[in-house]
Amino acid sequence: MHKILTILLVILTVITACSSNKTVLTTEEKLSQADQLYAKGKYSRAAELYAQVYMDRISTASAYALLREADCYFKINRFADAYSAYQEYIINFPNYPEVSTALFRSAVCLYEQSLGPQYDQTETIMAIEAFEKFISKYPNDPRCNEALQYIQKAKYRLTEKKFHIGYTYYKMRDYSAALMYFKEIIAEGNTNSLDRQSLYYTTLILHKQKLDDQALVYYNTLKAKYPGSKESKKLEKYFK
């Protein structure tokens, strides 16, 4: 029994000694390791170290570490975490030149988090507003063209949402509600499949409602914008 206690005491002493000798990294060392990990593409571990550096609140390194932390999350598609970090950077370091990058990428994060047209489009709307804010604040930034492309894609997603609702009402035979959404899409003045299908369903609904004079207007528009389309061919029998 005495020997067992002695062995346990020795083990405990060794563990305590190892624990006391454990190296505590300085802020500079953490930052150096984080940069090395980032360069190697080990973004998850790098993000942890950058977060520690930011929490150390060393003024010369805090802004850089927070932006790098956000970039790490961005690169591994953790867009919610990246968005939060970018927003914190924008709030805490509003006069730093990298704010433009934080603003642009936070808008991208919102777009990437937006859901399909059958779901709520809050993030899509927020993304459009964020990109518009970026363009307004940095009109000469070379990323403005990319921001406009994102806005176009986001608006198309909102149009998809309208079409989804309109088509749902159509299937429910609530034609008045369906017409409202289809006509909104047509009024956007785009030339794409959603516009083409909206013209088709608007024409068909008006025909079902025995409003053929109005239906003919949309039918002629459909033929003019999309000559030879399968939708216009389907409607030919009603307007011979």
C-alpha positions as CSV (number, residue, x, y, z in Angstrom):
1,M,0.0,0.0,0.0
2,H,2.8,2.3,0.9
3,K,4.5,1.6,-2.5
4,I,1.3,2.4,-4.4
5,L,0.9,5.7,-2.6
6,T,4.6,6.6,-3.3
7,I,4.1,5.8,-7.1
8,L,0.9,7.9,-7.2
9,L,2.7,10.8,-5.5
10,V,5.6,10.6,-8.0
11,I,3.1,10.6,-11.0
12,L,1.2,13.6,-9.5
13,T,4.5,15.5,-9.1
14,V,5.4,14.8,-12.7
15,I,2.0,16.0,-14.0
16,T,2.2,19.1,-11.9
17,A,5.6,19.9,-13.1
18,C,4.6,19.4,-16.7
19,S,1.6,21.6,-16.2
20,S,3.6,24.4,-14.6
21,N,6.0,24.3,-17.5
22,K,3.3,24.7,-20.1
23,T,4.2,27.5,-22.5
24,V,1.8,30.5,-22.6
25,L,1.9,32.2,-26.0
26,T,2.2,36.0,-26.2
27,T,-0.1,38.0,-28.4
28,E,2.6,38.3,-31.0
29,E,3.3,34.6,-31.0
30,K,-0.4,33.8,-31.4
31,L,-0.6,36.2,-34.3
32,S,2.4,34.7,-36.0
33,Q,1.0,31.2,-35.6
34,A,-2.4,32.3,-36.9
35,D,-0.8,33.9,-40.0
36,Q,1.2,30.7,-40.7
37,L,-2.0,28.6,-40.4
38,Y,-3.9,31.0,-42.6
39,A,-1.2,30.8,-45.3
40,K,-1.5,27.0,-45.2
41,G,-5.3,27.1,-45.6
42,K,-6.0,25.9,-42.1
43,Y,-8.7,28.4,-41.5
44,S,-10.6,26.9,-38.6
45,R,-7.6,26.8,-36.3
46,A,-6.4,30.2,-37.6
47,A,-9.7,31.7,-36.8
48,E,-9.4,30.5,-33.2
49,L,-6.1,32.2,-32.8
50,Y,-7.1,35.4,-34.4
51,A,-10.1,35.5,-32.1
52,Q,-7.7,35.2,-29.1
53,V,-5.5,38.0,-30.4
54,Y,-8.6,40.2,-30.9
55,M,-9.8,39.4,-27.3
56,D,-6.3,40.4,-26.0
57,R,-7.3,43.9,-27.1
58,I,-3.8,45.0,-28.2
59,S,-4.7,48.0,-30.3
60,T,-2.0,47.5,-33.0
61,A,-3.2,44.0,-33.7
62,S,-7.0,43.9,-32.9
63,A,-8.3,45.3,-36.1
64,Y,-6.1,43.1,-38.3
65,A,-7.0,40.0,-36.2
66,L,-10.7,40.5,-36.3
67,L,-10.7,41.0,-40.1
68,R,-8.6,37.9,-40.5
69,E,-10.9,35.9,-38.3
70,A,-13.9,37.0,-40.5
71,D,-11.9,36.1,-43.6
72,C,-11.2,32.6,-42.2
73,Y,-14.9,32.0,-41.7
74,F,-15.7,33.4,-45.1
75,K,-13.3,31.0,-46.8
76,I,-14.8,27.9,-45.1
77,N,-18.4,29.1,-45.9
78,R,-19.3,29.8,-42.3
79,F,-21.2,32.8,-43.5
80,A,-23.2,33.5,-40.3
81,D,-19.9,33.7,-38.3
82,A,-18.2,35.7,-41.0
83,Y,-21.0,38.2,-41.2
84,S,-21.0,38.7,-37.4
85,A,-17.2,39.3,-37.4
86,Y,-17.4,41.7,-40.4
87,Q,-20.2,43.7,-38.7
88,E,-18.1,43.9,-35.5
89,Y,-15.2,45.2,-37.6
90,I,-17.4,47.8,-39.3
91,I,-18.7,49.0,-36.0
92,N,-15.4,49.1,-34.1
93,F,-13.1,50.3,-36.8
94,P,-15.2,52.5,-39.0
95,N,-12.3,54.6,-40.2
96,Y,-10.0,51.8,-41.3
97,P,-9.5,51.4,-45.1
98,E,-10.4,47.7,-44.9
99,V,-14.0,48.7,-44.0
100,S,-14.9,48.5,-47.7
101,T,-13.8,44.9,-47.8
102,A,-15.8,44.1,-44.6
103,L,-18.9,45.8,-46.0
104,F,-18.7,44.0,-49.4
105,R,-18.1,40.6,-47.9
106,S,-20.8,41.0,-45.2
107,A,-23.2,41.6,-48.1
108,V,-22.0,38.5,-49.8
109,C,-22.5,36.6,-46.6
110,L,-26.2,37.7,-46.5
111,Y,-26.6,36.6,-50.1
112,E,-25.1,33.2,-49.4
113,Q,-27.4,32.7,-46.4
114,S,-30.5,33.6,-48.4
115,L,-33.0,30.7,-48.9
116,G,-34.8,29.4,-52.0
117,P,-37.9,31.2,-53.4
118,Q,-40.3,29.0,-51.4
119,Y,-38.9,30.3,-48.2
120,D,-38.6,33.7,-46.4
121,Q,-36.5,36.2,-48.3
122,T,-35.3,38.5,-45.5
123,E,-31.6,37.8,-46.1
124,T,-32.1,38.4,-49.8
125,I,-33.6,41.8,-49.2
126,M,-30.9,42.6,-46.7
127,A,-28.2,41.6,-49.2
128,I,-29.6,43.9,-51.8
129,E,-29.6,46.8,-49.3
130,A,-26.0,46.0,-48.2
131,F,-24.7,45.9,-51.8
132,E,-26.5,49.2,-52.6
133,K,-24.9,50.7,-49.5
134,F,-21.5,49.5,-50.6
135,I,-21.9,51.0,-54.1
136,S,-23.2,54.3,-52.7
137,K,-20.3,54.6,-50.3
138,Y,-17.5,53.3,-52.6
139,P,-18.7,54.2,-56.2
140,N,-15.2,53.9,-57.6
141,D,-14.4,50.6,-56.0
142,P,-13.6,47.9,-58.7
143,R,-15.9,45.5,-56.9
144,C,-19.0,47.6,-57.7
145,N,-19.6,45.6,-60.9
146,E,-19.6,42.4,-58.9
147,A,-21.9,44.0,-56.4
148,L,-24.3,44.9,-59.2
149,Q,-24.2,41.3,-60.4
150,Y,-25.1,40.1,-56.9
151,I,-28.0,42.6,-56.8
152,Q,-29.3,41.3,-60.1
153,K,-29.2,37.7,-58.9
154,A,-30.8,38.7,-55.6
155,K,-33.6,40.5,-57.4
156,Y,-34.2,37.5,-59.6
157,R,-34.6,35.4,-56.5
158,L,-37.3,37.8,-55.2
159,T,-39.0,37.5,-58.6
160,E,-38.9,33.7,-58.2
161,K,-40.6,34.2,-54.9
162,K,-43.4,36.2,-56.5
163,F,-43.8,33.6,-59.2
164,H,-43.9,30.8,-56.6
165,I,-46.7,32.6,-54.8
166,G,-48.6,33.4,-58.0
167,Y,-48.4,29.9,-59.2
168,T,-49.6,28.6,-55.8
169,Y,-52.7,30.8,-56.1
170,Y,-53.2,29.7,-59.6
171,K,-53.3,26.0,-58.5
172,M,-55.7,27.0,-55.8
173,R,-57.9,28.6,-58.5
174,D,-57.6,32.0,-56.7
175,Y,-57.1,33.7,-60.0
176,S,-57.4,37.3,-58.8
177,A,-54.5,36.8,-56.4
178,A,-52.5,34.9,-59.0
179,L,-53.0,37.7,-61.5
180,M,-51.7,40.3,-59.1
181,Y,-48.3,38.5,-58.7
182,F,-48.0,37.5,-62.4
183,K,-48.7,41.1,-63.5
184,E,-46.1,42.4,-61.0
185,I,-43.5,40.2,-62.6
186,I,-44.5,41.4,-66.1
187,A,-44.3,45.0,-65.0
188,E,-40.6,44.5,-64.1
189,G,-39.9,44.5,-67.8
190,N,-37.4,41.7,-67.8
191,T,-36.8,39.1,-70.6
192,N,-36.5,35.7,-69.0
193,S,-38.4,32.5,-68.3
194,L,-40.3,34.0,-65.3
195,D,-41.6,36.9,-67.5
196,R,-42.5,34.4,-70.3
197,Q,-44.4,32.1,-67.9
198,S,-46.1,35.0,-66.2
199,L,-47.4,36.2,-69.6
200,Y,-48.6,32.7,-70.3
201,Y,-50.5,32.3,-67.0
202,T,-51.9,35.9,-67.2
203,T,-53.3,35.2,-70.6
204,L,-54.7,31.8,-69.6
205,I,-56.3,33.2,-66.5
206,L,-57.9,36.1,-68.3
207,H,-59.2,33.6,-70.9
208,K,-60.7,31.5,-68.1
209,Q,-62.4,34.6,-66.7
210,K,-63.8,35.3,-70.2
211,L,-61.9,38.5,-70.5
212,D,-60.5,37.7,-74.0
213,D,-60.0,41.3,-75.0
214,Q,-57.5,41.7,-72.2
215,A,-56.1,38.2,-72.7
216,L,-55.3,39.0,-76.3
217,V,-53.1,41.9,-75.3
218,Y,-50.9,39.7,-73.1
219,Y,-51.0,36.9,-75.8
220,N,-49.7,39.3,-78.4
221,T,-47.0,40.6,-76.0
222,L,-46.0,37.0,-75.4
223,K,-45.7,36.3,-79.1
224,A,-43.7,39.4,-79.7
225,K,-41.2,38.9,-76.9
226,Y,-40.9,35.2,-77.2
227,P,-41.7,34.2,-80.8
228,G,-42.2,30.5,-81.3
229,S,-42.2,29.8,-77.6
230,K,-44.0,26.7,-76.4
231,E,-46.2,28.9,-74.2
232,S,-47.5,30.9,-77.1
233,K,-48.1,27.7,-79.1
234,K,-50.3,26.4,-76.3
235,L,-52.4,29.5,-76.4
236,E,-52.9,29.6,-80.2
237,K,-56.2,27.6,-80.1
238,Y,-57.8,30.3,-78.0
239,F,-57.0,33.2,-80.3
240,K,-57.4,31.9,-83.9
